[in-house]
Amino acid sequence: MSRSPRYVLKPDPHSSHSIIMRWLGEGRGRRLLDVGAADGLLSRKLTDHGWRVTAIEGDPVLAQGGARHCERMITANLDREIPEGEGPFDVIVYGDVLEHLVDPLRVLVELDRSLAPTGFVVISVPNIAHLWIRLLLLFGRFEYLDRGILDHSHLRFFTERSLRAMLANAGLSIVRFTATPAPLYQILPVSWHRRWVAATHAMNAVIARKARRLLGYQFIVLAHPKDAGGGTGP
């Protein structure tokens, strides 16, 4: 039996990918850096919406697959090297990548130097303080999985407080902050994807946003450099 792809686009309206796309809107020829682009799963959507995308991916095989979905694909291990001279960018997207890095703060600081004067960043990371993880810890369990909050490739873990602290240390000012619900469409089999799942998922999304520290599955943030005086995004 073949394995499902490790990185997949999450099209449901309450996923991090959908929120990022709504926040960014139409590119109208503006430049965007997609950090940790995998095989271009988000880059292709961004390109379709008029963004001029430069992407960075550490896995050469994934980078080769994603190259056709952007203007330029850079293959680089961000734990070892930071590409220089690629900007300026109107937006830098760190979608589900900072948790995979040894030193995410260093990467943020170094890459954000390529932002345009009015540029901003969009970041998504999993919430290690989600209720499910707290319950696992209560029963003495902390087991890595193939995907999700405890993905075995995650090197860094974030709560809302630690994420805010890292962004402040990176010189970023938060403009928008929200959370996603647990991804029911990825957890439940396709045969269950009916109206009641959509309704439940929509209700969970509202609850996750209101109690994001406890029930937020992922945090999504839009921020700009503190000294840039940027706006609220597109």
C-alpha positions in Angstrom: 0.0 0.0 0.0 1.4 3.4 -1.0 1.9 6.1 1.6 0.0 9.4 1.4 2.1 12.4 0.7 3.9 13.9 3.7 3.0 17.4 2.9 -0.5 18.1 1.4 -2.5 21.2 0.7 -5.2 21.7 3.4 -8.1 23.2 1.4 -10.8 23.3 4.1 -11.8 26.9 4.8 -10.5 26.8 8.4 -7.0 25.4 7.7 -3.8 27.4 8.0 -3.4 27.3 4.2 -6.8 28.7 3.6 -6.3 31.5 6.2 -3.0 32.4 4.7 -4.4 32.7 1.2 -7.3 34.8 2.4 -5.0 37.1 4.3 -2.7 37.5 1.3 -5.4 38.0 -1.3 -4.3 38.8 -4.9 -0.6 39.3 -5.5 -1.0 41.8 -8.4 2.7 41.1 -9.4 4.1 41.6 -5.9 7.1 39.5 -4.7 6.7 36.8 -2.1 9.2 34.4 -0.5 7.8 31.0 0.4 10.0 29.5 3.1 9.9 25.7 3.4 8.0 25.4 0.2 8.1 21.6 0.0 7.0 20.6 -3.6 5.3 23.9 -4.1 1.9 23.0 -2.6 1.4 26.6 -1.5 3.6 28.2 -4.1 1.3 27.0 -6.9 -1.8 28.6 -5.3 0.1 31.8 -4.7 1.3 32.0 -8.2 -2.2 31.4 -9.5 -3.3 34.4 -7.4 -0.8 36.7 -9.1 2.2 36.5 -6.7 5.7 36.4 -8.0 7.0 33.6 -5.9 10.6 32.8 -4.9 10.7 29.6 -2.8 13.2 28.0 -0.5 13.2 24.2 0.2 15.9 22.1 1.9 15.0 18.7 0.3 16.4 18.6 -3.3 13.8 16.2 -4.5 10.9 18.3 -3.2 12.6 21.5 -4.5 12.8 20.0 -8.0 9.1 19.1 -8.0 8.1 22.6 -6.8 10.4 24.6 -9.1 7.8 24.7 -11.9 5.3 26.4 -9.5 7.4 29.5 -8.8 9.7 32.0 -10.5 12.7 30.8 -8.6 13.4 27.8 -6.4 16.3 27.9 -4.0 17.6 24.7 -2.5 19.1 25.5 0.9 19.3 23.9 4.3 18.4 26.9 6.5 20.1 25.3 9.5 23.4 25.7 7.7 23.0 28.7 5.3 20.8 31.7 4.7 20.4 32.7 1.0 21.3 36.4 0.5 20.5 39.0 -2.1 17.2 37.6 -3.2 14.9 40.4 -2.1 13.3 42.8 -1.6 10.1 40.9 -0.9 6.7 42.3 -0.2 5.8 39.2 1.9 7.7 36.3 3.5 5.6 33.3 4.3 6.8 30.9 6.9 4.2 28.2 6.6 4.7 25.2 8.9 8.5 25.5 8.8 9.8 27.2 11.9 9.1 24.2 14.0 11.5 22.1 11.8 14.5 24.4 12.4 17.3 24.2 14.9 17.3 28.0 15.4 14.1 29.6 14.0 14.8 33.0 15.6 18.1 33.3 13.6 16.3 32.3 10.4 13.6 34.9 11.0 16.1 37.6 11.7 18.3 36.8 8.7 15.6 36.3 6.1 13.5 39.3 7.2 16.3 41.5 6.2 15.2 40.9 2.6 11.7 42.4 3.3 10.7 45.6 1.4 10.3 48.7 3.6 6.5 48.1 3.8 6.8 44.3 3.8 5.3 41.9 6.3 5.5 38.2 7.3 2.9 35.5 7.7 3.7 32.6 10.0 2.0 29.4 11.0 3.2 27.0 13.7 1.5 24.2 15.7 0.4 24.8 19.3 2.1 22.4 21.7 -0.2 23.5 24.5 -3.3 22.1 22.7 -5.7 20.3 25.0 -4.9 16.9 23.4 -1.2 17.3 24.1 -1.9 18.4 27.7 -4.0 15.2 28.2 -1.2 13.0 26.8 1.3 14.6 29.2 -1.2 14.1 32.1 -1.0 10.4 31.4 2.7 10.4 30.9 2.8 10.1 27.1 4.8 12.1 24.6 5.1 10.1 21.4 6.2 11.4 18.1 4.0 10.7 15.0 4.3 10.9 11.2 2.4 14.2 11.2 0.6 16.7 13.3 1.7 18.6 16.4 4.1 15.8 17.4 5.5 15.2 14.0 8.8 13.4 14.4 10.6 16.1 12.4 9.6 18.9 14.7 12.6 20.3 16.6 11.0 23.3 18.2 7.6 23.6 20.0 5.5 26.7 20.5 2.9 28.0 22.9 1.2 31.4 22.2 3.5 33.0 24.8 6.7 31.5 23.4 5.7 32.4 19.8 5.0 36.0 20.8 8.3 36.2 22.6 10.2 34.9 19.6 8.6 37.4 17.3 9.4 40.2 19.7 13.0 39.1 19.8 13.0 39.1 16.0 11.9 42.7 16.0 8.4 41.9 14.7 5.1 43.6 15.7 2.0 41.4 15.5 -0.9 42.8 13.5 -3.2 39.7 13.2 -3.2 36.5 15.3 -5.6 33.6 15.0 -5.8 29.9 15.5 -7.1 26.9 13.6 -9.2 23.9 14.9 -8.0 20.3 14.8 -8.0 19.2 11.2 -11.1 16.9 11.1 -10.8 16.5 7.3 -7.4 14.9 7.7 -8.3 12.9 10.8 -11.6 11.4 9.6 -11.8 9.0 6.5 -13.1 10.6 3.3 -16.4 8.5 3.6 -17.2 10.6 6.7 -16.8 14.0 5.0 -20.5 14.9 5.1 -22.5 18.0 6.1 -22.3 17.2 9.8 -18.5 17.2 9.7 -18.5 20.6 8.0 -20.9 21.9 10.6 -18.8 20.5 13.4 -15.6 21.7 11.9 -17.0 25.3 11.6 -18.2 25.3 15.2 -14.8 24.0 16.3 -13.1 26.8 14.4 -15.1 29.4 16.3 -14.2 27.8 19.6 -10.5 27.4 18.7 -10.3 31.1 17.9 -11.9 32.1 21.2 -9.9 29.6 23.3 -6.8 29.5 21.1 -4.2 28.8 23.8 -6.1 25.6 24.8 -7.9 24.5 21.6 -6.0 26.2 18.8 -4.3 23.5 16.7 -2.1 25.9 14.8 -1.4 29.6 15.3 -1.3 31.9 12.3 0.3 35.4 12.6 0.7 38.4 10.4 3.5 40.7 11.6 5.8 43.5 10.3 9.1 44.8 11.5 8.6 47.2 14.4 10.5 50.0 12.8 8.8 49.7 9.4 5.4 51.1 10.4 3.6 48.7 8.0 -0.1 48.3 7.7 -2.3 45.3 8.2 -1.4 43.5 5.1 -3.0 43.3 1.6 
